[in-house]
Amino acid sequence: MLEVLERPTHTTCIGCGCTDLRACDGGCSWLAADHDARTGVCSRCPTQLTAWRNQRAEADWDELLELPDRRAAASSPDSNTASLIQIGRTDI
């Protein structure tokens, strides 16, 4: 049987697993958080901050790599979306 994993509905610390709804014993706060991606680093896990930033940078890069696919979809004849305009390099 296939197990279905649900996406968390609240932000979770990548270090200790605390969440918006269940803080660390003694309390904590977010040092950094991406509430859309539902990940972050709490004040009890400062050593995880670099790892989290690297994960976010990789996710942002992956999203940028998907842009050519979006351009192709936007320029397809059946697409109702606006076309992207590519702006050339400017020398300032």
C-alpha positions as CSV (number, residue, x, y, z in Angstrom):
1,M,0.0,0.0,0.0
2,L,1.2,3.5,-0.9
3,E,1.7,5.9,2.0
4,V,0.5,9.4,1.3
5,L,2.5,12.1,3.0
6,E,0.7,15.4,3.5
7,R,2.4,18.7,3.1
8,P,2.7,20.4,6.5
9,T,0.2,23.2,7.1
10,H,2.6,25.1,9.3
11,T,6.3,26.1,9.2
12,T,8.7,23.5,10.6
13,C,12.3,24.0,11.8
14,I,14.7,22.0,9.8
15,G,16.9,21.5,12.9
16,C,14.6,20.3,15.7
17,G,11.2,20.0,14.1
18,C,9.4,22.6,16.2
19,T,6.6,24.3,14.4
20,D,4.4,27.5,14.6
21,L,2.1,25.5,16.8
22,R,4.6,23.6,18.9
23,A,7.6,25.6,20.1
24,C,10.8,24.2,21.6
25,D,10.8,23.5,25.4
26,G,11.5,26.9,27.0
27,G,10.3,28.7,23.8
28,C,11.9,29.8,20.6
29,S,11.4,32.2,17.7
30,W,12.1,32.1,14.0
31,L,15.7,33.2,13.0
32,A,14.6,32.7,9.4
33,A,11.5,31.3,7.8
34,D,9.8,30.8,4.5
35,H,6.2,30.4,5.4
36,D,5.2,29.6,1.8
37,A,7.7,26.7,1.7
38,R,6.8,25.9,5.3
39,T,10.5,25.6,6.4
40,G,12.7,27.7,8.7
41,V,15.2,27.7,11.5
42,C,14.3,28.5,15.1
43,S,16.4,30.4,17.6
44,R,17.4,27.0,19.3
45,C,19.0,25.8,16.0
46,P,21.3,28.6,14.8
47,T,23.8,26.1,13.5
48,Q,21.2,25.1,10.9
49,L,20.9,28.5,9.4
50,T,23.5,28.1,6.7
51,A,22.1,24.7,5.6
52,W,18.6,26.3,5.4
53,R,19.8,29.2,3.4
54,N,21.5,26.8,1.0
55,Q,18.3,24.8,0.6
56,R,16.3,28.0,-0.1
57,A,18.9,29.1,-2.7
58,E,18.8,25.7,-4.4
59,A,15.0,25.8,-4.5
60,D,15.1,29.4,-5.9
61,W,17.6,28.2,-8.6
62,D,15.4,25.2,-9.5
63,E,12.4,27.6,-9.9
64,L,14.5,29.8,-12.2
65,L,15.4,26.8,-14.3
66,E,11.7,26.1,-14.9
67,L,11.2,29.6,-16.6
68,P,12.0,28.3,-20.1
69,D,9.2,25.8,-19.8
70,R,6.9,28.6,-18.7
71,R,7.9,30.7,-21.7
72,A,7.1,27.9,-24.1
73,A,3.7,27.4,-22.5
74,A,3.0,31.2,-22.6
75,S,3.8,31.3,-26.3
76,S,1.8,28.3,-27.3
77,P,-1.2,29.1,-29.5
78,D,-3.8,27.7,-27.0
79,S,-2.4,29.7,-24.1
80,N,-4.4,32.5,-22.6
81,T,-1.5,33.8,-20.6
82,A,0.5,36.9,-21.4
83,S,3.8,36.4,-23.2
84,L,7.1,37.1,-21.4
85,I,9.3,39.7,-22.9
86,Q,13.1,39.0,-22.9
87,I,15.1,42.2,-22.3
88,G,18.6,42.3,-23.7
89,R,21.7,43.3,-21.8
90,T,22.1,47.0,-21.2
91,D,25.4,48.8,-20.6
92,I,25.2,51.4,-18.0
